[in-house]
Amino acid sequence: MKELAGRLAAVDPDAGAAVAVIAYFDRLVETRAGLEALVRGAAVLAGCPARLADEERRVWLRVEPDGRRKDGEGLPEPGWPSVSLVPDGPPALWLERAEDAGPSVVDAVILERASAAVRSVLDRTRGRAPAPRTDDPALVETVLDADAPLPARLHAARRLGLGTGDPAARFRAVATADGPPRIVTDGAPRIASDGRPRTTVDGTHGIVGGGRPVSSVERAGVGPAVAVADLPHSWAAARVALRFASDGDTQEPGGRPVVHSDDLGDVALLAGLAVPGAEPAPDVRAVEAAAADAPWMLRTLHAVAATASLRAAAVEINVHHSTLQDRLTHAEHLLGWPVRTPQGRFRLQLALTMRHLTRNQ
């Protein structure tokens, strides 16, 4: 192997270095080297510090490129080259190389061979890492509970397989109308055992807690992307967003079944005005009275509020422009304000939103 590495180095330095790395870790494995020796090998070969962090088995190691062990140097940087020890798991082995250094074939080989050797040692000496329990509703509820102590929430997150050791990992809480709380990974698709991407709500991935993706017709609210420790905040925002979601029935036509809290902005503050037991606002009562007058009223009002122009609204509900004008004249008489002016249209949008929130408390 040493001779082969020398020959390859003369042709392709990276290829020669990669073969040398493979041979180096093969020797360490043959001699049953321990974890510190493996992390030290990674640091020396890479020429930069290397660190190992397996929270599930309570292992933390960091070694300088000169071979000295030096633990406790803060959290890993998101741009460092890294690798997990289990499929779909969080990063556990890092090379502390600056992101602007660019990708390196040799670094990739070091991480691949070192992680395989580390995994073998951990499995032999500390047992295999427990499989994530992504279907345990009690763990999900603990992670999302703002009143639970942070250590308890982080422990539950680790049991669920969420990457508590990766500072770049972000997650979203999902609230559904008829299902349990869920947590989804924010970012690139992750591949399931059947080889297909596990896709959930609108481009979020890696579902935890519900056991299945959120349907495109199921009412759901999606919280902001946050670190594991901030998931209670995401859950609170998801529950508010759920109140804005609509299944698009005849009483609430044109609504969105899935609403992201990121898209609501300060509109989310309206949810605090529509609370159980509160009297509906006067404009909401006016909309209710108008809706009872004609079967086409709600669909027409929603179209006017949700489209950019009256012609677009007419196309939306498939009526002639003159028919829409006649309908709006009647609607304005019942409502008590014009809906064809910018101010009146905004007032209509607000009234329809408050009506929806009153019905979804």
C-alpha positions as CSV (number, residue, x, y, z in Angstrom):
1,M,0.0,0.0,0.0
2,K,2.9,2.4,0.8
3,E,4.5,1.7,-2.6
4,L,1.1,2.2,-4.3
5,A,0.7,5.5,-2.5
6,G,4.1,6.6,-3.7
7,R,3.4,5.8,-7.3
8,L,0.0,7.5,-7.3
9,A,1.5,10.6,-5.6
10,A,3.8,11.0,-8.6
11,V,0.8,11.2,-10.9
12,D,-1.9,12.7,-8.7
13,P,-0.9,14.1,-5.3
14,D,-4.5,13.9,-4.0
15,A,-4.9,10.3,-5.0
16,G,-1.6,9.4,-3.4
17,A,-2.5,11.2,-0.2
18,A,-5.9,9.5,-0.1
19,V,-4.4,6.0,-0.4
20,A,-1.9,6.9,2.4
21,V,-4.8,8.0,4.6
22,I,-6.6,4.7,4.0
23,A,-3.5,2.7,4.8
24,Y,-2.9,4.8,8.0
25,F,-6.4,4.2,9.4
26,D,-6.3,0.5,8.4
27,R,-3.2,0.1,10.6
28,L,-4.9,1.9,13.5
29,V,-7.9,-0.5,13.2
30,E,-5.7,-3.5,13.0
31,T,-3.9,-2.5,16.3
32,R,-7.3,-1.8,17.9
33,A,-6.4,1.9,18.5
34,G,-8.6,3.9,20.9
35,L,-10.7,6.9,20.2
36,E,-8.1,9.5,21.1
37,A,-5.6,7.9,18.7
38,L,-8.1,7.9,15.9
39,V,-9.0,11.6,16.4
40,R,-5.3,12.4,16.7
41,G,-4.7,10.7,13.4
42,A,-7.4,12.7,11.7
43,A,-5.9,16.0,13.1
44,V,-2.3,15.2,12.2
45,L,-3.2,14.0,8.7
46,A,-5.5,17.0,8.0
47,G,-3.1,19.5,9.5
48,C,-5.9,21.1,11.5
49,P,-7.7,20.4,14.8
50,A,-10.2,17.5,14.8
51,R,-13.0,16.9,17.2
52,L,-15.4,14.1,18.0
53,A,-18.8,14.7,19.8
54,D,-21.2,11.8,20.4
55,E,-23.7,13.1,22.8
56,E,-25.7,9.9,23.0
57,R,-22.7,8.0,24.3
58,R,-21.2,11.0,26.1
59,V,-18.0,11.2,24.2
60,W,-16.2,14.5,23.5
61,L,-12.6,14.7,22.2
62,R,-10.6,17.4,20.5
63,V,-7.0,17.1,19.3
64,E,-4.7,19.8,17.9
65,P,-2.7,19.1,14.6
66,D,0.5,18.7,16.7
67,G,-1.2,15.7,18.5
68,R,-2.0,17.4,21.8
69,R,-5.5,16.8,23.2
70,K,-7.2,20.1,23.9
71,D,-11.0,19.9,24.7
72,G,-13.5,22.6,25.3
73,E,-13.0,25.0,22.4
74,G,-16.6,26.1,21.9
75,L,-19.2,24.9,19.4
76,P,-18.4,23.6,15.9
77,E,-18.6,26.1,13.1
78,P,-21.3,25.3,10.4
79,G,-18.8,25.5,7.6
80,W,-16.3,22.9,8.9
81,P,-16.1,19.6,7.0
82,S,-17.9,17.0,9.1
83,V,-19.5,13.5,9.0
84,S,-22.1,11.7,11.0
85,L,-21.5,8.3,12.7
86,V,-25.0,6.9,11.7
87,P,-27.1,7.3,8.6
88,D,-29.2,10.5,8.7
89,G,-27.6,11.3,12.1
90,P,-26.1,14.7,13.2
91,P,-22.5,15.5,12.5
92,A,-20.2,13.9,15.0
93,L,-16.7,14.2,13.6
94,W,-15.3,17.6,12.4
95,L,-12.1,18.9,10.9
96,E,-11.7,22.5,12.0
97,R,-10.8,23.9,8.6
98,A,-12.0,27.3,7.5
99,E,-14.9,27.2,5.1
100,D,-13.1,29.4,2.6
101,A,-10.4,26.7,2.2
102,G,-12.7,24.9,-0.2
103,P,-13.6,21.2,-0.5
104,S,-10.8,18.7,-0.3
105,V,-10.7,15.1,-1.5
106,V,-8.2,14.2,1.2
107,D,-10.3,15.8,4.0
108,A,-13.3,13.7,2.7
109,V,-11.3,10.5,2.9
110,I,-9.9,11.3,6.3
111,L,-13.4,11.9,7.7
112,E,-14.8,8.8,6.0
113,R,-12.1,6.4,7.3
114,A,-11.8,8.0,10.7
115,S,-15.6,7.9,11.3
116,A,-15.8,4.3,10.3
117,A,-13.0,3.4,12.7
118,V,-14.5,5.6,15.5
119,R,-17.9,4.0,15.0
120,S,-16.3,0.5,15.3
121,V,-14.6,1.4,18.6
122,L,-17.8,3.0,20.0
123,D,-19.9,0.0,19.1
124,R,-17.3,-2.3,20.6
125,T,-16.7,-0.4,23.8
126,R,-20.0,1.5,24.5
127,G,-22.6,-0.4,22.6
128,R,-24.5,0.8,19.5
129,A,-26.2,4.1,19.6
130,P,-29.9,3.7,20.3
131,A,-32.1,4.1,17.3
132,P,-34.0,7.4,17.2
133,R,-37.6,7.1,18.4
134,T,-39.3,9.4,15.9
135,D,-42.8,8.1,16.7
136,D,-42.8,8.9,20.4
137,P,-45.4,11.6,21.0
138,A,-44.3,12.1,24.6
139,L,-40.7,13.0,23.5
140,V,-42.1,15.4,20.9
141,E,-44.3,17.1,23.4
142,T,-41.3,17.5,25.8
143,V,-39.2,19.1,23.1
144,L,-42.0,21.6,22.3
145,D,-42.9,22.3,26.0
146,A,-41.8,25.8,27.0
147,D,-42.2,24.9,30.7
148,A,-39.9,21.9,30.5
149,P,-36.3,22.4,31.7
150,L,-33.8,22.9,28.8
151,P,-31.8,19.8,29.7
152,A,-35.0,17.7,29.6
153,R,-35.9,19.1,26.2
154,L,-32.4,18.5,24.8
155,H,-32.4,15.0,26.1
156,A,-35.8,14.3,24.4
157,A,-34.5,15.8,21.2
158,R,-31.5,13.5,21.2
159,R,-33.8,10.5,21.8
160,L,-35.8,11.7,18.7
161,G,-32.6,11.8,16.6
162,L,-32.5,15.6,16.3
163,G,-29.1,17.1,15.8
164,T,-28.5,18.9,19.1
165,G,-24.8,18.9,18.6
166,D,-24.9,20.7,15.2
167,P,-25.2,24.5,15.7
168,A,-26.3,24.9,12.1
169,A,-29.2,22.5,12.3
170,R,-32.6,24.1,12.1
171,F,-36.1,22.6,12.7
172,R,-39.7,23.7,12.4
173,A,-42.7,22.7,14.6
174,V,-45.8,21.8,12.7
175,A,-49.3,22.1,14.2
176,T,-52.2,20.3,12.4
177,A,-55.9,20.5,12.9
178,D,-56.5,16.8,13.6
179,G,-53.1,15.3,14.3
180,P,-50.3,15.3,16.8
181,P,-47.5,17.9,17.0
182,R,-44.7,17.3,14.5
183,I,-41.1,18.5,14.0
184,V,-39.5,18.7,10.6
185,T,-35.9,19.3,9.5
186,D,-35.4,22.6,7.6
187,G,-33.1,22.3,4.6
188,A,-32.1,19.8,1.9
189,P,-34.1,16.6,1.5
190,R,-33.0,13.6,3.5
191,I,-33.2,10.2,2.0
192,A,-35.4,7.5,3.6
193,S,-34.6,3.8,3.6
194,D,-36.5,3.2,0.4
195,G,-34.3,5.7,-1.5
196,R,-36.8,8.4,-1.9
197,P,-36.7,11.9,-0.4
198,R,-38.8,12.4,2.7
199,T,-40.6,15.6,1.9
200,T,-43.1,17.3,4.2
201,V,-44.7,20.7,4.3
202,D,-43.7,23.0,1.4
203,G,-40.0,22.0,1.1
204,T,-39.3,21.0,4.7
205,H,-38.0,17.6,5.3
206,G,-37.2,14.8,7.8
207,I,-40.5,14.4,9.7
208,V,-40.6,13.6,13.5
209,G,-43.6,12.9,15.6
210,G,-46.4,12.3,13.1
211,G,-45.0,9.4,11.2
212,R,-46.2,10.8,7.8
213,P,-45.8,13.9,5.6
214,V,-48.4,16.7,6.0
215,S,-50.9,16.4,3.2
216,S,-51.3,19.3,0.8
217,V,-55.0,19.5,1.8
218,E,-54.6,19.1,5.5
219,R,-54.9,22.2,7.6
220,A,-51.5,22.9,9.1
221,G,-49.4,25.8,10.6
222,V,-45.6,25.7,10.3
223,G,-43.4,27.6,12.7
224,P,-40.1,29.4,11.9
225,A,-36.9,27.5,11.5
226,V,-35.0,27.5,14.8
227,A,-32.4,25.6,16.8
228,V,-33.5,22.7,18.9
229,A,-33.5,24.8,22.1
230,D,-36.0,27.3,20.5
231,L,-38.5,24.8,19.3
232,P,-41.1,25.8,21.9
233,H,-41.1,29.3,20.2
234,S,-41.6,27.6,16.8
235,W,-44.5,25.5,18.2
236,A,-46.2,28.6,19.6
237,A,-45.9,30.3,16.2
238,A,-47.1,27.2,14.4
239,R,-50.3,27.1,16.5
240,V,-51.0,30.7,15.6
241,A,-50.3,30.0,11.9
242,L,-52.8,27.0,12.1
243,R,-55.6,29.4,12.9
244,F,-55.0,31.2,9.6
245,A,-55.1,28.0,7.6
246,S,-58.3,27.1,5.8
247,D,-59.7,24.0,4.2
248,G,-61.4,26.1,1.5
249,D,-65.0,25.0,2.2
250,T,-68.0,27.1,1.2
251,Q,-67.9,29.2,4.4
252,E,-64.2,30.0,3.9
253,P,-63.4,29.8,0.2
254,G,-60.0,30.6,-1.2
255,G,-58.0,30.0,1.9
256,R,-54.6,28.3,2.2
257,P,-54.5,24.9,3.8
258,V,-50.9,25.3,4.9
259,V,-49.7,28.6,6.4
260,H,-46.1,29.4,7.4
261,S,-45.7,31.8,10.3
262,D,-42.8,33.4,8.3
263,D,-45.4,34.6,5.8
264,L,-47.7,36.2,8.3
265,G,-45.5,38.9,9.7
266,D,-47.4,41.3,12.0
267,V,-50.7,39.9,10.7
268,A,-50.2,37.1,13.3
269,L,-51.0,39.8,16.0
270,L,-54.6,39.7,14.8
271,A,-55.0,36.2,16.4
272,G,-54.7,37.8,19.8
273,L,-57.8,39.9,19.1
274,A,-60.1,37.0,18.3
275,V,-60.2,35.1,21.6
276,P,-62.8,32.6,22.9
277,G,-65.9,34.4,24.3
278,A,-65.1,37.7,22.6
279,E,-67.9,39.5,20.7
280,P,-67.2,39.5,17.0
281,A,-66.1,42.9,15.6
282,P,-68.8,45.0,13.9
283,D,-67.3,44.5,10.4
284,V,-67.3,40.7,11.0
285,R,-70.9,40.8,11.9
286,A,-71.6,42.8,8.7
287,V,-69.8,40.1,6.6
288,E,-71.9,37.4,8.3
289,A,-75.1,39.3,7.6
290,A,-74.1,39.8,3.9
291,A,-73.1,36.1,3.6
292,A,-76.6,35.1,4.7
293,D,-78.2,37.2,2.0
294,A,-76.8,35.4,-1.1
295,P,-75.0,32.1,-1.7
296,W,-72.4,33.8,-3.9
297,M,-71.5,36.5,-1.4
298,L,-68.6,34.9,0.5
299,R,-66.9,33.6,-2.6
300,T,-67.2,36.9,-4.3
301,L,-65.9,38.9,-1.4
302,H,-62.9,36.5,-0.9
303,A,-62.1,36.8,-4.6
304,V,-62.1,40.6,-4.5
305,A,-59.9,40.6,-1.3
306,A,-57.4,38.0,-2.6
307,T,-56.8,39.2,-6.2
308,A,-55.0,42.2,-7.7
309,S,-57.9,43.6,-9.7
310,L,-61.6,43.3,-10.3
311,R,-61.0,41.7,-13.6
312,A,-58.8,39.1,-11.9
313,A,-61.6,38.6,-9.3
314,A,-64.2,38.0,-12.1
315,V,-61.9,35.4,-13.7
316,E,-61.4,33.7,-10.3
317,I,-65.1,33.2,-9.7
318,N,-65.9,32.7,-13.4
319,V,-68.3,35.5,-13.9
320,H,-68.5,38.4,-16.3
321,H,-67.0,41.7,-15.2
322,S,-70.4,43.5,-15.3
323,T,-71.9,40.7,-13.2
324,L,-69.2,41.2,-10.6
325,Q,-69.8,45.0,-10.6
326,D,-73.5,44.3,-9.9
327,R,-72.7,41.9,-7.1
328,L,-70.3,44.4,-5.5
329,T,-72.9,47.2,-5.6
330,H,-75.3,44.9,-3.6
331,A,-72.5,43.8,-1.3
332,E,-71.5,47.3,-0.5
333,H,-75.0,48.2,0.4
334,L,-75.2,45.3,2.8
335,L,-71.7,45.9,4.3
336,G,-72.0,49.6,4.7
337,W,-68.7,50.5,3.1
338,P,-67.2,50.5,-0.4
339,V,-64.9,47.5,-1.3
340,R,-63.7,48.9,-4.6
341,T,-61.4,51.5,-3.1
342,P,-57.9,50.7,-1.7
343,Q,-59.1,51.6,1.8
344,G,-62.4,49.6,1.5
345,R,-60.5,46.6,0.1
346,F,-58.1,46.6,3.0
347,R,-61.1,46.9,5.4
348,L,-62.7,43.9,3.7
349,Q,-59.5,41.9,3.9
350,L,-59.2,42.6,7.6
351,A,-62.9,41.7,8.2
352,L,-62.6,38.4,6.4
353,T,-59.4,37.6,8.3
354,M,-61.0,38.4,11.7
355,R,-64.1,36.3,10.7
356,H,-61.8,33.4,9.9
357,L,-59.9,33.7,13.2
358,T,-63.2,34.0,15.1
359,R,-64.3,30.7,13.6
360,N,-60.9,29.0,14.3
361,Q,-60.1,29.7,18.0
